[in-house]
Amino acid sequence: IKLMRCIIIPDEPDVIREAIELCRRRFAYVFTSGGLGPTHDDVTVEGVAMAFGVPVVRHPFLEEKIRGFYGDRLQEASLKMAEIPEGASLHLPDKMSFPVLSIENVYLFPGVPELFRQKFEAIQEHFRTRPYYTEEILSNRRESEIADLLVETLEQFPSIKIGSYPQWNEKDYRVRIVVESKEAVAVESAAAHLRKVLE
C-alpha cells in the first residue's frame, strides 16, 4: 500500500465526517487511527457514520464481548465500544480478541501505536496486491547535478517512480536515489541505466 495522504484532525464528528468524505472517494483505502474508546472524545465511529449517512448502532456480538471481558466491573461507558456505523463489517482473525471495523473502504483502528500495528498486521492479507520493487543507488554527486538525469530516466521508463533524497551527514555519498515500480524488470532496467549515466 502506498501512503498518499495523512490528515491530522481533532476529535470532532463534523471534521471526521469531512475528512472521510474527502478521502474515501479519492483513495483505495482509508485508515483511521484513534477515537474508538469509551470516553466523551471518542467520536470516530460517529464521524464515520455521518460520512456514510447511516446511524450508529450497538452490535450484539461486540456487546457480548465487552460484557464478557468486564464482567461485574462493567461500566455503561464501556458499551460505547460496541457501537458501529450501521452496515459496518467486523474483521476478527483468530489471533485477535477484538475486531477491526470497516465500512466500504474505510477501516477503523485504535490510536495506540502498538495496537494499531497489531490489528493491521492481523488483517494485512486483506490488502495484499502485487508488491512494489525497489532499488537504491547511492551517489556522491550533488542533487542539482543529477536532476536532469532523473527526469530523462523517468521519460525513458514511464512505469517507474524515482525518489531523490539528499544526505547531509553521510561521508560516502550525497544523494540516495530510490527507483520504485510494481514491475521488477522496469526497476532493474532503470536502475542499471541510472548507474551507467551516473558513472
SEDREN-111797 format. One record per residue: residue in one letter; chain; x, y, z of N, C-alpha, C in turn. Coordinates in pm, whole numbers, plus 32768, in hexadecimal, padded with zeros to 4 digits. Each point is the difference from the previous one (the first is absolute). Layout:
BEGIN
<"A","A",<X,Y,Z>,<X,Y,Z>,<X,Y,Z>> ...
This chain:
BEGIN
<"I","A",<8055,7F8A,8000>,<7FAB,8076,8000>,<8058,807A,8000>> <"K","A",<7FE6,805B,7FA7>,<804C,807C,7FF9>,<7FB4,806C,804C>> <"L","A",<8043,803D,8061>,<7FC1,806B,804D>,<7FF5,807D,7FA9>> <"M","A",<7F86,8030,7FEE>,<7FE8,8072,7FA9>,<7FE3,8081,804D>> <"R","A",<7FC7,7FF3,8077>,<7FDE,8079,804C>,<7FEF,7FDC,8092>> <"C","A",<802B,805B,8056>,<7FEC,7FF1,8090>,<7FBF,8081,8031>> <"I","A",<7F91,7FF4,8045>,<7FB8,8075,8032>,<7FF5,7FF4,8098>> <"I","A",<8029,8067,8047>,<7FF4,8003,8092>,<7F8F,805F,8022>> <"I","A",<7F9D,7FCD,8048>,<7F88,804E,801C>,<7FD8,7FF2,8094>> <"P","A",<7FB1,805D,8033>,<7FD3,7FF7,808B>,<7F8D,7F9D,800F>> <"D","A",<7FE0,7FE3,807D>,<7F92,7FA3,801E>,<7F7A,8049,7FF5>> <"E","A",<7FD9,801E,7F86>,<7F81,8044,7FE6>,<7FB8,7FB6,7F90>> <"P","A",<7F86,7FCF,801A>,<7FBA,7FAF,7F9D>,<7FF5,8040,7F76>> <"D","A",<7FE4,8082,7FFB>,<7FF0,8042,7F7E>,<8084,8003,7FB2>> <"V","A",<806F,8013,8046>,<8082,8003,7FBF>,<8025,7F75,7FCF>> <"I","A",<7FE0,7F9B,8051>,<8018,7F75,7FD8>,<7FAD,7FDF,7F84>> <"R","A",<7F82,8026,8003>,<7FA7,7FE9,7F8C>,<803B,803F,7F82>> <"E","A",<802D,807B,800D>,<8037,8048,7F8C>,<807C,7FBA,7FC9>> <"A","A",<8058,7FD2,8058>,<807B,7FBC,7FD5>,<7FE1,7F7B,7FBD>> <"I","A",<7FA1,7FB6,8038>,<7FDA,7F7E,7FC6>,<7FC1,8014,7F78>> <"E","A",<7FA6,8062,7FF5>,<7FBF,801B,7F7F>,<8068,8024,7F95>> <"L","A",<8064,804D,8027>,<8069,8028,7FA3>,<8051,7F87,7FD2>> <"C","A",<8028,7FAC,805E>,<8061,7F96,7FE2>,<7FC2,7F81,7FC8>> <"R","A",<7F89,7FDC,802A>,<7FCC,7F7C,7FD9>,<7FE2,7FF6,7F6A>> <"R","A",<7FE6,806E,7FC1>,<7FE5,7FFF,7F70>,<8080,800F,7FAF>> <"R","A",<8069,8032,8040>,<807B,801F,7FB9>,<8068,7F91,8007>> <"F","A",<7FFA,7FAF,806D>,<8069,7F9C,8017>,<7FC4,7F75,8010>> <"A","A",<8052,7F9B,7FE3>,<7FD1,7F75,8007>,<7FDB,7FDA,808E>> <"Y","A",<8051,8029,8061>,<7FE5,7FE0,808C>,<8012,807D,8055>> <"V","A",<7FB1,8008,806A>,<800E,806A,8063>,<800C,7FBB,8088>> <"F","A",<806A,8021,8049>,<8014,7FCA,8087>,<7FF2,8072,8064>> <"T","A",<7FA6,7FF0,8060>,<7FF9,8061,806D>,<804E,7FC9,8076>> <"S","A",<802E,805A,8054>,<804D,7FD8,8075>,<7FCF,804F,8078>> <"G","A",<7FCB,7FB7,8063>,<7FD6,8040,807C>,<7F6B,801E,8005>> <"G","A",<7FD5,8026,8078>,<7F75,8029,8014>,<7F9C,7F8F,800B>> <"L","A",<802F,7F88,802A>,<7FA6,7F8C,8006>,<7FE5,7FD2,8090>> <"G","A",<802A,804D,8061>,<7FF1,7FD7,808C>,<7F79,8028,803D>> <"P","A",<7FFA,7FFF,8086>,<7F80,8016,8046>,<7FE8,8090,802E>> <"T","A",<805F,805C,7FE5>,<7FF2,8085,803A>,<7FB8,8062,7FA3>> <"H","A",<7FE7,8077,8036>,<7FAF,8064,7FB8>,<8040,802C,7F7C>> <"D","A",<8087,7FFA,7FF9>,<8041,802F,7F86>,<801D,7F90,7F9C>> <"D","A",<7FCD,7F88,801C>,<800D,7F91,7FA0>,<7F89,8005,7FA2>> <"V","A",<8010,804B,7F92>,<7F8E,801C,7FA8>,<801A,7FD5,7F6F>> <"T","A",<8063,7FAA,7FEC>,<8020,7FD6,7F77>,<7F8B,7FB6,7FC1>> <"V","A",<7FC5,7FA3,8049>,<7F8F,7FB3,7FCA>,<7F8F,805E,7FD6>> <"E","A",<7FE4,8062,8052>,<7F97,8061,7FE0>,<8021,804C,7F81>> <"G","A",<807B,8031,7FF5>,<8028,804C,7F89>,<7FFD,7FAD,7F82>> <"V","A",<802D,7F82,8009>,<7FFE,7FA7,7F8C>,<7F70,7FE2,7FD7>> <"A","A",<7FAA,7FE6,8062>,<7F72,7FE6,7FE1>,<7FC2,8078,7FB9>> <"M","A",<8021,8077,802D>,<7FCD,8079,7FBF>,<802D,8007,7F6E>> <"A","A",<807E,7FD9,7FE7>,<8035,8007,7F77>,<7FB6,7FA2,7FA3>> <"F","A",<7FCE,7F92,8035>,<7FB7,7F9F,7FAD>,<7F69,8012,8009>> <"G","A",<7FD3,805F,8050>,<7F71,8019,800D>,<7FB3,7F90,8041>> <"V","A",<803F,7FBD,8061>,<7FBF,7F91,8047>,<8002,801C,8095>> <"P","A",<7FA5,7FC2,804C>,<8001,8014,8091>,<806D,7FAC,8044>> <"V","A",<801C,8023,807B>,<8057,7FAF,8055>,<7FA7,7F9D,804A>> <"V","A",<8026,7F80,7FFA>,<7FB0,7F97,8042>,<805B,7FAE,805A>> <"R","A",<7FC3,7FBE,8062>,<804D,7FA9,8058>,<7FFF,7F73,7FC6>> <"H","A",<8078,7FC7,7FEF>,<800C,7F7C,7FC4>,<7FF9,7F95,806D>> <"P","A",<7FA3,7F9F,7FF4>,<7FED,7F9E,806C>,<807E,7FAE,801D>> <"F","A",<804D,7FDC,7F98>,<8078,7FB0,8015>,<8066,804F,8052>> <"L","A",<8011,807F,7FDD>,<8060,8053,8049>,<7FD0,8017,808F>> <"E","A",<7F81,8015,8011>,<7FCB,8012,8087>,<801B,7F85,8056>> <"E","A",<7FEB,7F8C,7FC6>,<801A,7F83,8049>,<8094,7FF4,8024>> <"K","A",<8059,8023,7FA2>,<8090,7FFA,801B>,<8027,805E,8072>> <"I","A",<7FC9,8077,7FFD>,<8022,8063,8067>,<7FCA,7FD7,8088>> <"R","A",<7F84,7FD1,8001>,<7FC6,7FD2,8080>,<8050,7F8A,8037>> <"G","A",<802B,7FA7,7FA8>,<804F,7F8D,802C>,<8089,8029,8035>> <"F","A",<803C,8065,7FC1>,<8085,802D,802B>,<7FFB,8045,8088>> <"Y","A",<7F9E,8059,8014>,<7FFB,804E,807B>,<7FB7,7FB8,8072>> <"G","A",<7FA0,7FAC,7FDE>,<7FB5,7FBA,8069>,<7FBD,8062,805F>> <"D","A",<8014,7FEB,8083>,<7FC2,8056,8066>,<8038,808D,8001>> <"R","A",<8072,8014,7FC1>,<8040,8085,7FFF>,<7FCB,8059,7F8F>> <"L","A",<7FA0,7FCE,7FB5>,<7FCF,8049,7F8B>,<7FC5,8088,8026>> <"Q","A",<802F,8067,7FBC>,<7FC4,8085,800A>,<7FB0,8019,7F80>> <"E","A",<7F96,8049,800B>,<7FAC,801B,7F8A>,<8050,8040,7F90>> <"A","A",<8061,8054,8025>,<8052,8044,7F9B>,<804C,7F9D,7FA9>> <"S","A",<8024,7F8B,8037>,<804B,7F9D,7FB3>,<7FB1,7FCB,7F8A>> <"L","A",<7F7C,8001,800C>,<7FAC,7FCD,7F94>,<8003,805A,7F85>> <"K","A",<8037,8078,8010>,<8012,8057,7F8C>,<805A,7FBC,7F99>> <"M","A",<805A,7FA8,802F>,<805B,7FBB,7FA5>,<7FBB,7F91,7FB1>> <"A","A",<7F80,7FEA,801B>,<7FB1,7FA0,7FB2>,<7FB4,8045,7F91>> <"E","A",<8010,8082,7FF3>,<7FB7,804C,7F9B>,<804D,8003,7F7C>> <"I","A",<7FB5,7FF2,7F93>,<803C,8000,7F7A>,<7FA6,8050,7FA2>> <"P","A",<8037,8032,7F91>,<7FA9,8037,7F98>,<7FA9,7F8E,7FC8>> <"E","A",<7F81,8017,7FF2>,<7FA8,7F96,7FCD>,<8033,7FCD,7F79>> <"G","A",<8008,7F7C,7FF4>,<8030,7FC3,7F85>,<8095,7FE4,7FFF>> <"A","A",<8047,8028,8069>,<8091,7FE9,8005>,<801E,7F6B,800F>> <"S","A",<8075,7FD7,7FD1>,<802D,7F74,800B>,<8062,7FF3,8074>> <"L","A",<8004,7F89,803A>,<8060,7FE1,8069>,<8068,7FA0,7FC8>> <"H","A",<807F,801E,8015>,<806E,7FA8,7FD5>,<8041,7FC9,807E>> <"L","A",<7FF4,7F7C,8013>,<8030,7FC2,807B>,<804D,7F81,7FE2>> <"P","A",<807E,800D,7FD4>,<8052,7F88,7FED>,<8016,7FB9,8086>> <"D","A",<802C,7F83,7FF9>,<8011,7FAF,8079>,<8058,8043,8068>> <"K","A",<8067,8047,7FD5>,<8061,8037,805F>,<7FD1,807F,8046>> <"M","A",<7F8A,8034,7FDC>,<7FD1,807D,803C>,<7F8E,7FE5,8061>> <"S","A",<7FFF,804C,806E>,<7F94,7FF1,8061>,<7F8E,8061,7FE4>> <"F","A",<801D,806F,7FBB>,<7F99,8063,7FE2>,<800F,8028,7F6E>> <"P","A",<7F94,800C,7FB6>,<800A,8011,7F6E>,<8027,808C,7FD4>> <"V","A",<8029,8006,7F82>,<8010,807F,7FB9>,<7F7D,801A,7FB7>> <"L","A",<7FCF,807A,8007>,<7F85,8026,7FB9>,<8024,8038,7F77>> <"S","A",<7FA9,7FE6,7F9F>,<800F,8044,7F80>,<7F76,801A,7FC7>> <"I","A",<7FF7,8068,7FB1>,<7F87,801B,7FB4>,<802F,802E,7F76>> <"E","A",<7FD9,7FB3,7F9B>,<8034,8010,7F79>,<8098,7FFE,8005>> <"N","A",<8044,806B,7FD8>,<8093,7FFE,7FFB>,<8040,8048,8077>> <"V","A",<7FB3,801A,806A>,<8032,8048,8075>,<8011,7F9D,8073>> <"Y","A",<807A,7FFC,8039>,<8022,7FA2,806C>,<8023,8050,807D>> <"L","A",<7FC4,7FD7,8070>,<8010,804A,807D>,<8061,7FB5,805C>> <"F","A",<806E,8042,8021>,<8067,7FC5,8056>,<800E,8050,8081>> <"P","A",<8033,7FBF,8069>,<8017,8049,807E>,<8073,8063,7FF0>> <"G","A",<8005,8060,805B>,<8067,8067,7FF8>,<8085,7FD9,8040>> <"V","A",<7FFF,7FA1,805C>,<807E,7FD5,803E>,<8055,7FBD,7F95>> <"P","A",<8079,8033,7FE6>,<8050,7FCD,7F90>,<8014,7F68,8002>> <"E","A",<801B,7FC8,8075>,<8016,7F6F,8008>,<7F83,7FB3,7FD9>> <"L","A",<7F8C,8031,802C>,<7F82,7FBC,7FDE>,<7FDE,8013,7F6C>> <"F","A",<801C,8077,7FCC>,<7FE9,8018,7F71>,<8050,7F9A,7FAF>> <"R","A",<8081,7FF2,8020>,<8057,7FA3,7FB8>,<7FCD,7F71,800C>> <"Q","A",<7FDD,7FD5,8078>,<7FD0,7F77,8015>,<7F84,7FE4,7FAC>> <"K","A",<7FA3,805E,8003>,<7F82,7FEA,7FB8>,<8015,8005,7F68>> <"F","A",<8056,805D,7FD4>,<8019,8005,7F70>,<8044,7F7E,7FD3>> <"E","A",<8063,7FD4,8049>,<8048,7F86,7FD9>,<7FA3,7F87,8001>> <"A","A",<7F9E,8000,8058>,<7FA3,7F90,8007>,<7FA8,7FF5,7F84>> <"I","A",<7FE6,8072,7FBD>,<7FA8,7FFD,7F8B>,<8048,802B,7F80>> <"Q","A",<8085,8009,8003>,<8049,8039,7F8F>,<7FEE,7FB2,7F7E>> <"E","A",<7FE7,7F7E,8007>,<7FEE,7FB3,7F85>,<7F87,8030,7FB0>> <"H","A",<7FA3,8041,8045>,<7F8A,8036,7FBD>,<8026,8069,7F96>> <"F","A",<8073,8041,8015>,<8028,806E,7FAA>,<806D,7FD9,7F9C>> <"R","A",<802E,7F84,8004>,<8073,7FDB,7FAF>,<7FDF,8002,7F6B>> <"T","A",<8059,8041,7FB4>,<7FF9,7FFF,7F6E>,<808E,7FE5,7FCE>> <"R","A",<801A,801C,7F82>,<8089,7FF1,7FCE>,<805D,805B,8050>> <"P","A",<8076,7FCF,8023>,<805B,8051,8052>,<8043,806E,7FB0>> <"Y","A",<8036,8060,8048>,<8058,8063,7FC4>,<808E,7FC9,8002>> <"Y","A",<8049,8016,7F94>,<808E,7FDD,7FFA>,<804F,8081,8007>> <"T","A",<8070,7FFD,8046>,<8053,8077,800C>,<8093,7FDD,7FF1>> <"E","A",<804B,8060,7FD2>,<8092,7FF9,8002>,<8033,8086,802F>> <"E","A",<806D,7FFD,804A>,<803B,8078,8038>,<8089,8019,7FC2>> <"I","A",<8019,807B,7FDE>,<8081,8028,7FC7>,<8035,8072,8057>> <"L","A",<807E,7FF4,8029>,<8040,8068,8050>,<8063,804A,7FA6>> <"S","A",<7FF2,8082,7FF9>,<8054,8050,7FA6>,<804B,806B,804F>> <"N","A",<807C,801A,7FD5>,<804C,806C,8041>,<7FF6,8083,7FB2>> <"R","A",<7FA3,8004,7FA0>,<7FE9,807C,7FB6>,<7F91,8050,8043>> <"R","A",<8001,8082,7FE8>,<7F99,8056,803D>,<7F7A,7FEA,7FBA>> <"E","A",<7F95,8019,804B>,<7F7A,7FEC,7FC9>,<7FE9,8058,7F86>> <"S","A",<8032,807A,8004>,<7FEE,805B,7F8E>,<8048,7FCD,7F83>> <"E","A",<806A,7FB3,8012>,<804B,7FCA,7F8E>,<7FB7,7F8D,7FBC>> <"I","A",<7FAD,7FBB,8049>,<7FC0,7F87,7FC9>,<7F6C,8014,7FDF>> <"A","A",<7FCA,8076,801C>,<7F70,8017,7FEB>,<7FD5,7FE0,7F72>> <"D","A",<804B,802E,7F9D>,<7FDB,7FE8,7F74>,<8008,7F6B,7FDD>> <"L","A",<8062,7FBB,803A>,<800C,7F70,7FE7>,<7F88,7FB4,8037>> <"L","A",<7FCE,802C,8071>,<7F8A,7FBE,803A>,<7F85,8016,7FAA>> <"V","A",<7FEE,807A,7FCE>,<7F8E,801E,7FA8>,<800A,7FAC,7F80>> <"E","A",<8076,7FF9,7FC7>,<8013,7FB1,7F85>,<7FE4,7F6C,8018>> <"T","A",<8027,7FCF,8075>,<7FE6,7F73,8021>,<7F6A,7FE7,800F>> <"L","A",<7FBA,805C,8040>,<7F6E,7FF2,800E>,<7FBB,8000,7F78>> <"E","A",<8031,804F,7FA4>,<7FC5,8004,7F79>,<801B,7F7E,7FB6>> <"Q","A",<8076,7FC5,8016>,<8024,7F84,7FBB>,<7FBA,7F86,803C>> <"F","A",<7FE2,8007,8083>,<7FBF,7F8F,8046>,<7F83,8035,8047>> <"P","A",<7F91,8011,7FB6>,<7F8A,8044,8037>,<7FB8,7FB4,8070>> <"S","A",<801B,7F7F,8012>,<7FB9,7FB6,8069>,<8044,8007,8088>> <"I","A",<8071,8049,8009>,<8046,8009,8081>,<7FE8,8087,8042>> <"K","A",<8023,8006,8080>,<8008,807E,8047>,<808C,8008,803B>> <"I","A",<8031,807B,800D>,<8085,8014,8038>,<7FF5,8062,8074>> <"G","A",<803B,7FD9,8071>,<800D,805B,8072>,<8093,8029,800D>> <"S","A",<8017,807E,8019>,<8089,8033,800F>,<800B,8042,8089>> <"Y","A",<805E,7FD0,8052>,<8006,802B,808B>,<808E,802E,8024>> <"P","A",<8017,8083,8008>,<8086,8031,8024>,<8025,7FD5,808D>> <"Q","A",<807E,7FE1,8013>,<8033,7FD3,8082>,<8068,8065,8031>> <"W","A",<7FF3,802D,8079>,<805A,8066,8034>,<806C,7FC6,805C>> <"N","A",<7FE3,7F8F,803E>,<805A,7FCB,8066>,<804D,7F84,7FD5>> <"E","A",<7FF3,7FDB,7F81>,<8047,7F89,7FCE>,<8085,8029,7FC2>> <"K","A",<8069,7FB5,801C>,<8084,8020,7FCA>,<8014,7FC9,7F74>> <"D","A",<7FBE,7F8E,7FE1>,<801C,7FB9,7F84>,<7FA5,8024,7F8C>> <"Y","A",<7F91,8044,801A>,<7FA7,8024,7F92>,<7FAF,807C,8024>> <"R","A",<7FCE,8043,7F97>,<7FB4,807C,8014>,<7F6B,7FF0,7FE7>> <"V","A",<7FDC,7FA0,7FAA>,<7F73,7FEF,7FDC>,<7FDD,7F6B,8001>> <"R","A",<7F8E,7FE2,803B>,<7FCA,7F78,7FFA>,<7F8D,8003,7F9C>> <"I","A",<800B,7FB0,7F98>,<7F9B,7FF9,7F96>,<7FB6,7F7C,800D>> <"V","A",<7F7C,8005,8000>,<7FAF,7F86,800A>,<7FAA,7FF5,7F83>> <"V","A",<800F,7F8F,7FBA>,<7FB0,7FE1,7F8A>,<7F94,7F9F,8029>> <"E","A",<7F84,801A,7FDA>,<7F8F,7FB0,8031>,<7F9B,7FE5,7F91>> <"S","A",<7FC8,7F86,8000>,<7F95,7FDD,7FA2>,<7FC5,7F7B,802B>> <"K","A",<7F8C,7FE2,7FCB>,<7FC7,7F7A,8013>,<8032,7FA0,7F95>> <"E","A",<8053,8032,7FA6>,<803B,7FAD,7F97>,<8095,7FEF,801D>> <"A","A",<8026,7F87,8029>,<8089,7FE5,8029>,<8064,801D,7F90>> <"V","A",<7FDE,7FD8,7F86>,<805C,8014,7F8F>,<8018,8095,7FE8>> <"A","A",<7F97,8050,800D>,<800F,8090,7FEC>,<805E,803C,8068>> <"V","A",<7FF4,7FD2,807C>,<8059,8033,806A>,<8091,7FDA,7FE2>> <"E","A",<8015,7F82,7FDB>,<8088,7FD2,7FE2>,<803C,804F,7F8B>> <"S","A",<7FB0,8012,7F97>,<8033,8046,7F88>,<801C,8092,801E>> <"A","A",<7FA3,8041,8047>,<8012,808E,801E>,<8077,8015,805D>> <"A","A",<800F,7FA8,8064>,<8070,800C,805C>,<8086,7FEB,7FB8>> <"A","A",<8003,7F9F,7FA5>,<807A,7FE7,7FB3>,<8021,807A,7FA9>> <"H","A",<7F9A,803A,7FC4>,<8013,8077,7FAE>,<8038,8074,8055>> <"L","A",<7FC5,8014,8075>,<802E,806C,8057>,<8090,7FEB,802D>> <"R","A",<8021,7F84,8024>,<8089,7FE5,802C>,<8063,8021,7F90>> <"K","A",<7FD5,7FE3,7F85>,<8058,801A,7F8E>,<8014,8095,7FE9>> <"V","A",<7F90,804C,7FFE>,<800C,808F,7FE2>,<803A,804D,8077>> <"L","A",<7FF2,7FCB,8077>,<803B,8040,8075>,<8093,7FDB,8012>> <"E","A",<802D,7F9F,7FB1>,<808A,7FCE,8008>,<801F,7FD0,808C>> 
